[in-house]
Amino acid sequence: MNFEDNIKQLNIVLPKAAEPVGSYVATKISNKKLYISGQISIDEGGNLIKGKLGKDLSLNQGYFAASRCALSIIAQLKKACNDDLNKVKGCIK
């Protein structure tokens, strides 16, 4: 099963990869490795998720924010691979 099939089977909807702002670069390829810069947590409505766990966010809200950040990373990866996640051979970090 390929990446796209897994994403569909798990009912995961990737957000649109955010466009770079200013001198920010979302991804860079060097020596056949793709580097993805820091991503932020944005909810389905496009709103920034911010706050401190235990003060502004519950544990479940923190998990949700982390999962949204991970989805943003995957969206940037997919965009950098011309929408073909099957080009990915491994992940370092």
C-alpha positions in Angstrom: 0.0 0.0 0.0 1.4 3.4 -0.9 1.3 6.6 1.2 -1.7 8.1 -0.6 -3.7 4.9 0.0 -2.8 5.0 3.7 -3.8 8.6 4.0 -7.2 7.9 2.4 -7.7 4.8 4.4 -7.1 6.7 7.7 -9.4 9.5 6.6 -6.6 12.1 6.9 -7.0 15.4 5.2 -3.7 17.2 4.7 -3.9 21.0 5.0 -2.7 23.2 2.1 1.0 23.7 2.4 1.6 27.3 3.6 3.4 29.6 1.2 6.6 31.1 2.4 6.5 34.6 3.8 9.3 37.1 3.5 12.8 35.4 3.3 11.4 32.2 4.9 11.9 29.0 2.8 9.6 26.1 3.7 11.8 23.4 2.2 15.3 22.9 0.7 16.8 20.0 -1.1 20.5 19.2 -0.6 22.3 16.0 -1.6 19.1 14.2 -2.3 17.8 15.1 1.2 14.8 17.3 1.8 14.9 19.7 4.8 11.6 21.1 6.1 11.7 24.2 8.2 9.8 24.7 11.4 6.1 24.5 11.0 3.3 25.9 13.2 -0.1 24.5 14.3 -3.0 25.8 12.3 -6.6 24.4 12.8 -8.9 23.4 10.0 -10.3 27.0 9.8 -6.8 28.5 9.2 -6.4 29.8 12.7 -3.1 29.7 14.6 -3.2 27.3 17.6 -1.3 29.0 20.4 -1.0 28.7 24.1 0.9 26.9 26.9 -0.1 23.4 28.0 -1.7 23.4 31.4 -2.4 27.2 31.2 -4.1 27.9 28.0 -4.4 24.4 26.5 -5.6 21.1 27.9 -3.6 18.0 27.2 -6.0 17.0 24.5 -5.7 20.4 22.9 -2.0 20.0 23.0 -2.2 16.7 21.2 -4.5 18.2 18.6 -2.0 21.1 18.0 0.9 18.7 17.7 -1.0 16.6 15.2 -1.9 19.7 13.1 1.8 20.6 13.1 2.7 17.1 11.9 0.1 17.4 9.1 1.6 20.7 8.0 5.1 19.0 7.8 3.6 16.2 5.6 1.8 18.8 3.5 5.1 20.6 2.9 6.8 17.3 2.1 4.1 16.4 -0.4 4.4 19.8 -2.1 8.2 19.5 -2.3 7.9 16.0 -3.9 5.5 17.3 -6.6 2.5 15.7 -4.8 4.1 12.2 -4.9 4.8 11.0 -1.4 6.1 7.7 -2.9 9.3 9.5 -3.7 10.1 9.5 0.0 12.6 6.7 0.9 13.0 7.4 4.6 12.9 9.9 7.4 15.8 11.0 9.6 14.1 13.2 12.2 
